[in-house]
Amino acid sequence: MINSVGLHARPAAFFVKTAQEYTSDIIIECNNKSADGKSLLDILTLGAVKGTTIKIITNGIDEDESIKKLVAIIEAGLGEEG
């Protein structure tokens, strides 16, 4: 994560909103936990702080498009300044 405070409510909500645009299943893995990438509550339980590495797994008909978009928004700071 590049956000100064990690994947807290506002950037997590931005991630979820983007993930929900796709039909593919989206899973985030972090700190030996996994979360539904379309569930704000699930994502918040990961405890992803700045510098944490996350893994995004997509599965479905638009998986390639969804992973590219999700990686791009993370690299751009999830709607916040880094």
N, C-alpha and C positions, 0 to 999 in steps of 0.2 A: 504494500500500500504506500502511496506517495502523499496522501493527505496528511496534514500536520497532526491530526488526532485519529487517523485511521478510519475504519468503516463504521462510523457512528450513524445516528438516525437519518440525518439529511442525505449524505452520500449513499447510504444503504437504500433509502427510498428511491433515489435516482436510479440506482442499479436495478431495483425491482421493477420500476416503471418501464425501463428499457427491456428487461428480460421478459416481461409480460407481453411484449409486442410479438413474440415468437411462439410457435407451437411446440418447439423442441423442449424436452426436459432439460433443466439447467441445474447443476449441482455445484456448490462451492465447497472445497476442502481446505481446511486451515486448522492448525494446532491439533491435529489428530481428531478433528470433528468434521462432520459434513452437514450442509444445510441446503434446503430447497432455495434455489436462486430466485424464485418468485415469491418468497415469503419473507417479509421484513423481520418478523420475530425470529425466524430461523437464522437469518443472517446476523442479527444483533447478538445471538448467543455464541457466535464464533470468537468474539473478542479480538478481531483483527485490528491491530494498532499500526501506526506508521512503521514501515520497515518489514512488516510481516509478509511472507510469501503466501499467496493463495493459489489454488489450482481450480480452474473452471472446467467442468465436464459438461458437454452438451450432447444430446442424443435425440435425433428426430429429422424430419424432412428439411428443416431450415437450420440445421446445426452449424454448417460452415458460415453462413451469414451471421448467425447469432453470436458465435464465438468471436468473429472479427469485430463486430460492433461492441461487444462487452469489453474486450481487451482495449479497444480504442477509447472508450469512455473512462476506463480505469486509468490508462496512461495520461488522459487529459485532466485527471483530478476529480472525476465524478461530480462535476458541476461546482467544485470549490477550488480555491487556490491552494497549491501545494504548500 
